[in-house]
Each structure stands twice: as C-alpha cells, then as structure tokens.
C-alpha cells in the first residue's frame, strides 16, 4: 500500500532536485535575455521554449498565465508555490521588488545565480567531506546483524540463544 506513495515521493523529490539544479542556468539565460533589451514577459516566453524540462514547462505555464491576464508577479508567485524552493523564492522576490522600485534586474539575477551556484558547491563539498563518516555509520549499523548470521552459520546452538530465549529476544 505504501509503494505508490513512496514512488510518488521519490519522483517529486527528483523533480524538485532537477528544478533547483537547473535554476542557475535559467537565471543566467534570463540575464542574457534582459541584457539584450527584451522584457521579462518575453524572457519568460523564451525560457519556456529554450530551457530543458521540467523547468521549461514551469516558465511556459507562467507565461501562459501572464498572457491570459494574470500579472507577472502573480504568475511567478504561483510558480514559486509549485516549485517550493528557497532559491526560486529569492528570484521571485527580486523580480517583485524590481518591478515596484525599478533598478537593474539583470544584475540582481546574476548575483542570485552566483549565490545559488556557491550554495550548491558548498553542499557538494560538505557531502564529499562527510562521505567517509556516513559510510562508517552504515557499516556500524550492519555489523551486528552480519555477525549474528555468521555466528549462526558457524555455531547454531550458540547464536540461537538470542532467538529462543526471552532475554535474547529482548537484547
């Protein structure tokens, strides 16, 4: 009964990971579009056509919502609730602040992209540094179970005490 929920959860996690991994390149792409003199609306349309999936579908949906009359801010907020990423929330906040106060959105996007890349690099560095400790933990968890089966194979009477007596089962 749990298999569909587990499968759906794994697929959702993979999709979220892909969205977050592709976000710096998407922001760089939007940076180049804005530097070329295009509007944010045109940028959303081009991102929906040029970016890899699943990020392209999200930007295409935001552009379609904007084309049907929704403001860009609302379309991006809706997109942020679907993506559920703090990095994407930074992007949406930057766009909303820029639209209200003015300023150079392309430079803000460049800074956010650099920040996201730095955080991804830091996460990968921490994961690499802690890999040995995690592997040692896996071995320490599996060691007693493996030793029980080895002891049971070598001397069943000795190891069966853990299975047949109440004190053994409690241990």
Secondary structure, 3 states (H helix, E strand, C coil): CCHHHHHHHHHHHHHHHHHHHHHHHHHHHHHHHHHCCCCHHHHHHHHHHHCCCCHHHHHHHHHHHHHCCCCHHHHHHHHHHHHCCHHHHHHHHHHHHHHHHCCCHHHHHHHHHHHHHHHHHHHHHHHHHCHHHHHHHHHHHHHHHHHHHHHHHHCHHHHHHHHHCHHHHHC
